[in-house]
């Protein structure tokens, strides 16, 4: 399985942020994600997903843990 977006990432596996894409419907989202630490080169992991439906995602980046909506996580490209 090829993972390109953080919202597609399996639980417990570490990825590297490649870049944050702007959401055409919410243009400030990319800036907000960068402000909380989602920069290229940062290591990121999805720790758990909400039930039901998998939203929000609990995400660990650096020493911080955040809850992101699926739409937010979809803006984060990972490798």
C-alpha positions, -999 to 999 in steps of 0.1 A, spaced: 0 0 0 14 34 -10 7 61 14 9 97 1 -14 116 25 -14 115 63 -51 106 64 -42 73 46 -14 64 70 -17 31 90 -16 33 128 18 32 145 40 36 114 64 66 112 64 88 81 82 119 70 63 151 61 71 160 24 49 191 23 16 206 33 -8 213 4 -33 242 5 -70 232 6 -88 253 -20 -119 254 3 -99 265 34 -68 283 21 -55 292 56 -53 255 66 -18 249 52 -5 279 73 -22 266 104 -7 232 100 27 246 95 23 268 126 18 237 148 48 219 134 40 201 101 72 210 82 90 191 55 114 166 71 94 162 104 86 127 115 49 120 120 28 90 132 -10 84 134 -15 70 169 -52 63 167 -84 72 149 -118 82 163 -147 58 163 -169 56 143 -156 67 109 -120 73 118 -123 110 125 -104 127 142 -69 112 139 -46 115 169 -12 124 154 22 126 169 48 150 154 80 156 172 72 158 209 36 170 203 3 152 199 -26 167 180 -61 157 170 -66 164 133 -97 161 113 -94 139 82 -97 169 59 -67 185 77 -46 153 76 -54 150 39 -34 182 32 -3 167 47 18 147 21 41 121 36 67 96 24 
